[in-house]
Amino acid sequence: MTEGPEIGERSRMNVNGDHAIGPIDRAFLALARQHQPTTGFFLDFAGPAPDPDALAERVLGRAAGLPALNLLRPDGRARRWRPRTADLDPGTHVRRRTGLADPGALADATNALLSHPLPGAEHPPWDLWLLDGAAARDGAAGDAGARDGFRLALRVHHAVQDGVGAAHSALALLGDAAAAGPPLYPARLPRPAGALLAASDAVRQLGRVRGWPALRAHPARRTAWTSQDVPLARLRQLADAWRTSVNDVCLTGLARAVRAWRRDGAPGACPDLPVLVAMSTRGPGQRYAPGNHVVGYRLVLPSAAPRLGDAAALVRRQTDAVRRTGTRDARRLAVRAAPHRAGEWAMGYVRNAVPVGVSSVTVADEELTCLGARLTGASMFYDVHDGLLGYVSFTRAGGVVRCGVVYDAALPRAADLAHHWRQALCPDPAGAEDETAGAAGAAEAVEEAGGVGPGAPA
């Protein structure tokens, strides 16, 4: 049985039809001349690994109805994607690694997939890997490892699909039942303030970020991924205490994490750090659409803030401005109206001023199973390159938010960033496992950090 939970919606889509290549898609195709821009998800499941043949039958049967997974890389500077002409090949698109018995074997196998070549030639550039073995069952990949289970890695060329699109594809390919997935955003008329904010960001991105020489290291071109989890309940407690959102709490934790990371190697004052935050523009009817329906905005992580609560207030001030000014819609319209090569030009400017990329995505708020195994956590990833040495994602699934960090080996101690993030938001290691702690526990964490929530009395 290969039909997915939403086969009706997918069957109405133009799977092998005429799909245009957008400006951001074009930027990733240009980047591919020097670096394979791979994105996707590492998904951990509790339970026995599925039968490989059953997994392949489900995935390939459902993939045939998803437009983005049926397209071939274009010839030259063509403005349309090429539809596939041959059947999807099981040996190409559904792969397996077993025998991950040694300590660190699952981590090594996962890291190898960041840069492993995607299917090419006359095969659509995506695949799914089943990582199985003693290491996967024992959680040898660390605190965020797949305990008593297995890991699935969905990889896709970033020109073909962005992270939110890949999340919807993953749910359609794997789920035993329908799941809502990441939210979709209907287009609205942009506000003038949103255009002004975009122009302001553009001016700032003409200059290089200062005070962070480590982020201008010569790339080693060896990348790795690491992650840490914090229970969603814990983040909601902090969000309630600070009167903000879970996403803002995650960004606040990242500000504290880069502060701790900086001080590990350079004691003394820590400057703020500008990052590029991705923002989805996928609307209703674009759930499985090919290409990149995403924009970004510049956010300054308040890593210089002396207290956690102060940092939370500064993050909220910036994200409130993004929402209030309609930045998402202003930039959606700008991308639609941009010249065809605008994405390539923008990528060159952005890397000067925002050397770290950040994204946040909800895979599933509800329980999700694949062939009977329960999803326990997931991490969106993007393999970094010379102009972007670090990428941080916050992925909500399985009752936790996973902070995933992909980094170039040239960044000293970058593997510690995810740990610093977790410690910032769960200073007591035991607290990270306590999903039933009440609001008092969150208030204690705020008090221990020496901060007060935005809007709360000082």
C-alpha positions as CSV (number, residue, x, y, z in Angstrom):
1,M,0.0,0.0,0.0
2,T,1.7,3.2,-1.2
3,E,-1.0,5.8,-1.0
4,G,-0.2,8.5,1.6
5,P,-2.5,10.2,4.0
6,E,-3.1,13.2,1.6
7,I,-3.0,11.4,-1.8
8,G,-6.1,13.3,-2.9
9,E,-4.4,16.6,-2.7
10,R,-1.2,15.4,-4.3
11,S,-3.0,13.6,-7.2
12,R,-4.5,17.0,-8.2
13,M,-1.0,18.5,-8.6
14,N,0.9,19.0,-11.8
15,V,3.7,16.4,-10.9
16,N,5.6,16.4,-14.2
17,G,4.3,19.6,-15.6
18,D,5.9,23.0,-16.3
19,H,7.6,24.3,-13.2
20,A,9.6,27.6,-13.3
21,I,13.0,28.1,-11.7
22,G,12.9,31.0,-9.2
23,P,15.6,33.5,-8.4
24,I,16.5,31.7,-5.1
25,D,16.5,28.3,-6.9
26,R,18.9,29.8,-9.5
27,A,21.2,31.0,-6.7
28,F,21.5,27.4,-5.3
29,L,22.1,26.1,-8.9
30,A,24.9,28.6,-9.3
31,L,26.3,27.6,-5.9
32,A,26.3,24.0,-7.0
33,R,29.2,24.7,-9.4
34,Q,31.5,24.8,-6.3
35,H,29.5,23.1,-3.6
36,Q,26.6,20.6,-3.4
37,P,23.8,22.5,-1.5
38,T,22.1,19.7,0.3
39,T,19.3,20.1,2.8
40,G,16.8,17.8,4.4
41,F,16.1,16.1,7.7
42,F,17.6,13.6,10.1
43,L,14.7,11.9,11.8
44,D,14.9,9.6,14.8
45,F,12.4,6.9,15.5
46,A,11.8,4.6,18.5
47,G,11.1,1.0,17.6
48,P,12.6,-1.7,15.3
49,A,13.9,-0.6,11.9
50,P,11.4,-1.1,9.1
51,D,11.7,-3.8,6.5
52,P,13.8,-2.1,3.7
53,D,11.5,-3.4,1.0
54,A,8.4,-2.1,2.7
55,L,10.1,1.3,3.3
56,A,11.2,1.5,-0.3
57,E,7.7,0.6,-1.6
58,R,6.1,3.3,0.6
59,V,8.6,6.0,-0.2
60,L,8.8,5.5,-4.0
61,G,5.1,5.0,-4.4
62,R,4.4,8.3,-2.6
63,A,7.3,10.2,-4.1
64,A,5.7,9.7,-7.6
65,G,3.0,12.1,-6.5
66,L,5.2,14.8,-5.2
67,P,6.3,17.4,-7.8
68,A,9.6,18.4,-6.3
69,L,10.8,14.8,-6.1
70,N,10.2,14.2,-9.8
71,L,12.3,17.0,-11.3
72,L,15.8,16.8,-12.9
73,R,18.4,19.5,-12.8
74,P,18.1,21.9,-15.7
75,D,20.3,22.2,-18.7
76,G,22.5,25.3,-18.7
77,R,20.6,28.4,-17.8
78,A,17.1,27.0,-18.6
79,R,14.3,28.7,-16.8
80,R,12.2,25.5,-16.3
81,W,12.8,22.3,-14.4
82,R,13.0,19.1,-16.5
83,P,10.5,16.4,-15.6
84,R,11.9,12.9,-15.1
85,T,11.4,10.5,-17.9
86,A,12.2,7.2,-16.2
87,D,10.8,5.4,-13.2
88,L,12.2,6.3,-9.8
89,D,15.0,3.7,-9.0
90,P,14.9,2.0,-5.6
91,G,18.6,1.4,-5.6
92,T,19.2,5.1,-6.2
93,H,16.6,6.8,-4.0
94,V,16.2,4.5,-1.0
95,R,19.5,3.4,0.6
96,R,20.6,1.6,3.8
97,R,23.5,1.6,6.2
98,T,23.8,-1.2,8.7
99,G,26.4,-2.4,11.2
100,L,26.7,0.9,13.1
101,A,28.0,-0.9,16.1
102,D,31.1,1.2,17.2
103,P,30.7,4.2,19.5
104,G,30.2,7.2,17.2
105,A,29.3,5.1,14.2
106,L,25.9,6.6,13.8
107,A,27.3,10.1,14.1
108,D,30.0,9.3,11.5
109,A,27.4,7.8,9.1
110,T,25.2,10.9,9.6
111,N,28.0,13.3,9.0
112,A,29.1,11.5,5.8
113,L,25.7,12.1,4.3
114,L,26.1,15.9,4.5
115,S,28.5,15.9,1.5
116,H,27.7,12.5,0.0
117,P,26.8,13.0,-3.7
118,L,23.1,13.2,-4.4
119,P,21.6,11.2,-7.3
120,G,22.4,12.9,-10.6
121,A,22.2,12.5,-14.4
122,E,18.7,11.3,-15.2
123,H,17.7,10.8,-11.5
124,P,15.9,13.5,-9.4
125,P,18.4,14.8,-6.9
126,W,17.0,13.4,-3.6
127,D,17.3,10.2,-1.6
128,L,16.3,8.6,1.7
129,W,18.8,6.7,3.9
130,L,18.0,4.2,6.6
131,L,20.7,4.1,9.3
132,D,20.4,1.0,11.4
133,G,22.6,-0.9,13.8
134,A,23.6,-1.2,17.4
135,A,24.7,2.5,17.5
136,A,21.3,3.7,16.4
137,R,19.6,1.5,19.0
138,D,21.9,2.6,21.8
139,G,21.9,6.3,21.0
140,A,25.6,6.5,20.3
141,A,25.2,9.8,18.5
142,G,24.8,11.6,21.8
143,D,22.0,13.0,23.9
144,A,19.9,13.5,20.7
145,G,20.6,10.1,19.3
146,A,18.0,7.6,18.2
147,R,17.5,5.5,21.4
148,D,16.2,2.0,20.8
149,G,15.4,2.8,17.2
150,F,16.7,4.0,13.9
151,R,17.4,7.1,11.9
152,L,16.1,8.2,8.5
153,A,17.9,10.8,6.5
154,L,16.0,12.6,3.8
155,R,18.3,14.6,1.6
156,V,17.4,16.9,-1.3
157,H,19.1,19.5,-3.5
158,H,18.3,22.9,-2.0
159,A,17.5,24.3,-5.5
160,V,14.7,21.8,-5.8
161,Q,13.2,22.3,-2.4
162,D,13.6,24.4,0.8
163,G,13.5,23.2,4.3
164,V,9.7,23.7,4.9
165,G,9.0,22.0,1.6
166,A,11.3,19.1,2.6
167,A,9.4,18.8,5.9
168,H,6.1,18.4,4.1
169,S,7.7,15.9,1.7
170,A,9.0,13.9,4.6
171,L,5.6,13.7,6.2
172,A,4.0,12.7,3.0
173,L,6.6,10.1,2.3
174,L,6.8,8.5,5.7
175,G,3.8,9.1,7.9
176,D,1.3,6.4,8.8
177,A,-1.4,9.1,9.1
178,A,-1.8,12.7,8.0
179,A,0.0,15.4,9.9
180,A,-0.4,19.2,9.6
181,G,3.3,19.9,9.3
182,P,4.8,23.4,9.1
183,P,2.3,26.3,8.8
184,L,1.4,27.8,5.4
185,Y,1.2,31.6,5.0
186,P,-1.4,33.1,2.7
187,A,-0.1,36.1,0.8
188,R,-1.2,39.5,2.0
189,L,-0.5,43.0,0.8
190,P,2.8,44.2,2.1
191,R,3.1,47.2,4.3
192,P,5.4,50.2,3.5
193,A,7.2,49.5,6.8
194,G,8.1,46.0,5.6
195,A,9.8,47.4,2.5
196,L,11.7,50.0,4.6
197,L,13.0,47.2,6.9
198,A,14.1,45.2,3.9
199,A,15.9,48.2,2.5
200,S,17.6,48.8,5.9
201,D,18.8,45.1,6.0
202,A,20.1,45.4,2.4
203,V,22.3,48.4,3.4
204,R,23.6,46.6,6.5
205,Q,24.5,43.6,4.4
206,L,26.9,45.6,2.2
207,G,29.5,45.6,5.0
208,R,31.2,42.8,6.8
209,V,30.3,41.7,10.3
210,R,32.9,42.9,12.8
211,G,34.2,41.5,16.0
212,W,34.0,37.9,15.0
213,P,37.3,36.9,13.3
214,A,36.6,33.2,14.0
215,L,33.7,33.4,11.5
216,R,36.1,34.5,8.8
217,A,38.3,31.5,9.1
218,H,39.6,29.9,5.9
219,P,37.2,27.0,5.3
220,A,38.4,23.5,5.9
221,R,35.6,22.2,3.7
222,R,35.0,19.4,6.1
223,T,31.5,19.6,7.7
224,A,29.8,17.9,10.7
225,W,26.4,18.0,12.4
226,T,25.7,17.9,16.1
227,S,22.5,18.4,18.1
228,Q,20.9,18.7,21.5
229,D,17.3,18.5,22.6
230,V,15.2,20.5,25.1
231,P,11.6,19.4,25.9
232,L,9.0,21.5,24.2
233,A,7.2,21.8,27.6
234,R,10.3,23.4,29.1
235,L,10.5,26.0,26.2
236,R,6.8,26.8,26.6
237,Q,7.3,27.5,30.3
238,L,10.0,29.9,29.5
239,A,7.9,31.5,26.7
240,D,5.0,32.0,29.2
241,A,7.4,33.5,31.8
242,W,8.8,35.9,29.3
243,R,5.5,36.5,27.4
244,T,7.0,35.6,24.1
245,S,7.1,32.7,21.6
246,V,8.9,29.4,21.7
247,N,10.9,30.5,18.6
248,D,12.0,33.6,20.4
249,V,13.1,31.5,23.4
250,C,15.2,29.3,21.0
251,L,16.9,32.4,19.5
252,T,17.5,33.7,23.0
253,G,19.2,30.5,23.9
254,L,21.3,30.8,20.8
255,A,22.4,34.3,21.8
256,R,23.7,32.9,25.1
257,A,25.2,29.9,23.3
258,V,27.4,32.0,21.0
259,R,28.4,34.1,24.1
260,A,29.6,31.0,25.9
261,W,31.3,29.7,22.7
262,R,33.1,33.0,22.2
263,R,34.3,33.2,25.8
264,D,35.7,29.7,25.6
265,G,38.3,30.9,23.2
266,A,38.4,34.7,23.7
267,P,37.6,35.8,27.3
268,G,36.3,39.3,27.7
269,A,33.5,41.3,26.1
270,C,31.3,39.5,23.6
271,P,29.9,41.6,20.7
272,D,26.4,40.9,19.3
273,L,26.2,38.6,16.3
274,P,24.0,39.3,13.2
275,V,22.5,36.1,11.7
276,L,20.2,35.4,8.7
277,V,16.9,34.0,9.8
278,A,14.9,32.1,7.2
279,M,11.2,32.8,6.9
280,S,8.9,30.6,4.8
281,T,6.5,32.1,2.2
282,R,4.8,28.9,1.3
283,G,1.1,29.5,1.0
284,P,-2.0,27.3,0.7
285,G,-1.7,25.1,-2.4
286,Q,2.2,25.2,-2.3
287,R,2.6,22.5,0.4
288,Y,4.5,20.2,-2.1
289,A,5.5,22.8,-4.7
290,P,9.0,22.7,-6.1
291,G,11.6,25.4,-5.5
292,N,12.4,27.8,-2.7
293,H,9.5,29.6,-1.2
294,V,11.6,31.4,1.5
295,V,13.0,34.8,2.3
296,G,15.3,35.9,5.1
297,Y,15.8,38.8,7.5
298,R,18.7,40.0,9.5
299,L,18.4,39.5,13.3
300,V,21.1,40.6,15.7
301,L,21.6,38.0,18.4
302,P,22.0,39.9,21.6
303,S,25.1,37.9,22.8
304,A,26.4,41.0,24.5
305,A,23.4,41.2,26.9
306,P,24.5,40.4,30.4
307,R,21.4,38.5,31.4
308,L,19.2,35.9,29.8
309,G,16.0,37.9,30.4
310,D,17.6,41.0,28.8
311,A,18.5,38.9,25.7
312,A,15.0,37.6,25.5
313,A,13.6,41.2,25.5
314,L,16.0,42.2,22.7
315,V,15.1,39.2,20.6
316,R,11.4,39.8,21.0
317,R,11.7,43.5,20.1
318,Q,13.2,42.5,16.7
319,T,10.8,39.7,15.9
320,D,7.8,41.8,16.9
321,A,9.1,44.4,14.3
322,V,9.2,41.7,11.6
323,R,5.6,40.7,12.3
324,R,4.3,44.2,12.8
325,T,5.8,45.5,9.5
326,G,4.7,42.6,7.4
327,T,8.3,41.8,6.4
328,R,7.3,38.3,5.2
329,D,4.9,39.7,2.6
330,A,7.1,42.6,1.5
331,R,10.0,40.2,0.8
332,R,7.7,37.6,-0.9
333,L,6.7,40.3,-3.3
334,A,10.3,41.5,-3.8
335,V,11.4,38.0,-4.7
336,R,8.6,37.6,-7.2
337,A,9.5,40.9,-8.9
338,A,13.2,40.4,-8.8
339,P,15.4,39.8,-11.9
340,H,16.2,36.2,-12.7
341,R,19.7,36.4,-11.3
342,A,18.9,38.5,-8.3
343,G,19.3,35.4,-6.0
344,E,22.9,35.0,-7.0
345,W,23.7,38.7,-6.4
346,A,21.9,38.6,-3.0
347,M,23.7,35.5,-1.8
348,G,27.0,37.2,-2.5
349,Y,26.1,40.3,-0.4
350,V,24.4,38.3,2.4
351,R,27.5,36.3,3.2
352,N,29.4,39.5,4.0
353,A,27.2,40.5,6.9
354,V,25.5,37.3,8.2
355,P,28.0,34.5,8.3
356,V,25.6,32.2,10.2
357,G,22.2,31.0,9.0
358,V,19.3,30.1,11.3
359,S,16.0,28.4,10.7
360,S,13.0,27.1,12.7
361,V,10.5,24.5,11.5
362,T,7.8,22.4,13.0
363,V,7.8,18.9,11.6
364,A,4.9,17.6,13.7
365,D,3.2,18.8,16.9
366,E,1.2,15.7,17.1
367,E,2.5,12.1,17.4
368,L,3.9,10.8,14.1
369,T,4.7,7.2,13.3
370,C,6.3,5.5,10.3
371,L,5.5,1.9,9.7
372,G,4.6,1.7,13.4
373,A,7.8,3.4,14.8
374,R,7.3,6.6,16.7
375,L,9.1,9.8,15.7
376,T,11.2,11.0,18.8
377,G,13.1,14.0,17.3
378,A,14.2,15.5,14.0
379,S,16.7,18.0,12.8
380,M,16.7,20.1,9.6
381,F,20.1,20.5,8.2
382,Y,21.9,22.4,5.4
383,D,25.5,21.5,4.5
384,V,27.5,24.7,4.9
385,H,30.0,26.2,2.4
386,D,32.7,28.8,2.0
387,G,30.4,31.8,2.4
388,L,28.4,30.3,5.4
389,L,30.5,28.4,7.9
390,G,27.7,27.7,10.4
391,Y,24.0,26.8,10.2
392,V,21.7,26.4,13.1
393,S,18.2,24.9,13.0
394,F,15.5,24.5,15.6
395,T,13.2,21.6,14.7
396,R,10.1,20.8,16.6
397,A,9.0,17.1,16.6
398,G,8.4,14.3,19.0
399,G,7.7,16.6,22.0
400,V,11.2,18.3,21.8
401,V,12.9,21.1,20.0
402,R,16.2,19.9,18.6
403,C,19.0,22.5,18.1
404,G,21.0,21.2,15.2
405,V,24.3,22.8,14.2
406,V,26.1,22.1,10.9
407,Y,29.6,23.7,10.9
408,D,32.8,23.8,9.0
409,A,35.8,22.2,10.8
410,A,37.6,25.6,10.6
411,L,35.3,27.0,13.3
412,P,37.0,26.2,16.6
413,R,34.8,24.4,19.2
414,A,31.7,24.8,17.0
415,A,30.6,21.3,18.1
416,D,29.9,22.9,21.6
417,L,27.3,25.3,20.4
418,A,24.3,23.0,20.7
419,H,25.4,22.0,24.2
420,H,25.8,25.6,25.2
421,W,22.2,26.3,23.8
422,R,20.8,23.5,25.9
423,Q,22.6,24.6,29.0
424,A,21.4,28.2,28.6
425,L,17.7,27.0,28.6
426,C,18.1,24.0,31.0
427,P,20.9,25.0,33.4
428,D,20.1,22.0,35.5
429,P,20.8,18.9,33.4
430,A,18.1,17.0,35.2
431,G,15.6,19.7,34.2
432,A,16.0,18.8,30.6
433,E,14.5,15.4,31.3
434,D,11.6,16.8,33.4
435,E,8.8,17.5,31.0
436,T,6.2,17.9,33.8
437,A,7.8,20.7,35.7
438,G,5.4,23.6,36.3
439,A,5.7,27.3,35.6
440,A,7.6,27.7,38.8
441,G,10.4,25.7,37.3
442,A,10.6,28.0,34.4
443,A,10.6,31.0,36.7
444,E,13.5,29.5,38.6
445,A,15.5,29.1,35.4
446,V,14.9,32.8,34.6
447,E,15.9,33.8,38.1
448,E,19.0,31.6,38.0
449,A,20.0,33.3,34.8
450,G,19.7,36.7,36.5
451,G,17.0,38.0,34.1
452,V,13.3,39.0,34.0
453,G,10.8,38.3,31.2
454,P,9.8,41.0,28.7
455,G,6.8,42.8,30.0
456,A,7.4,41.6,33.6
457,P,8.2,44.0,36.3
458,A,12.0,44.4,36.8
